[in-house]
Amino acid sequence: MAVRVELTRFRVLPGRGGVVEEWMAFLRDHEQAVRQTLGPEHMHVETIFSETVDSVEYLYWYSVQGEGGDDVTSSGHWLDRAHLDYWRRCIDPSFPPEDLTVRQHVVTAAVQDAIDD
């Protein structure tokens, strides 16, 4: 199975750092529901990082995703609806997402076998 590995940077709207903290706490507090949403998306790994540069906050999404998964925007799951609500409240739509370039990606055979199953 082919997988897509991505790391994408999104700018947070000014003054929304507190809402970002609430969002990340929401995801941590509902970890089992998050896992339920990953299956239909064929999402094997999803990690969110943050960084502040010159007083501007950014969120980075690292993901390993299989082909043909559902898009989060078409999900009817209550968690995805809440996740997208936080997204609209926090992510700056005027700043285009920036995909970082994958230079090297290696996983162990055990991880690859788990992805292929």
Secondary structure, 3 states (H helix, E strand, C coil): CCEEEEEEEEEECCCCHHHHHHHHHHHHHCHHHHHHHHHHHCEEEEEEEEEEECCEEEEEEEEEEECCCCCHHHCCCHHHHHHHHHHHHHECCCCCCEECCCCCCCCCHHHHHHHHC
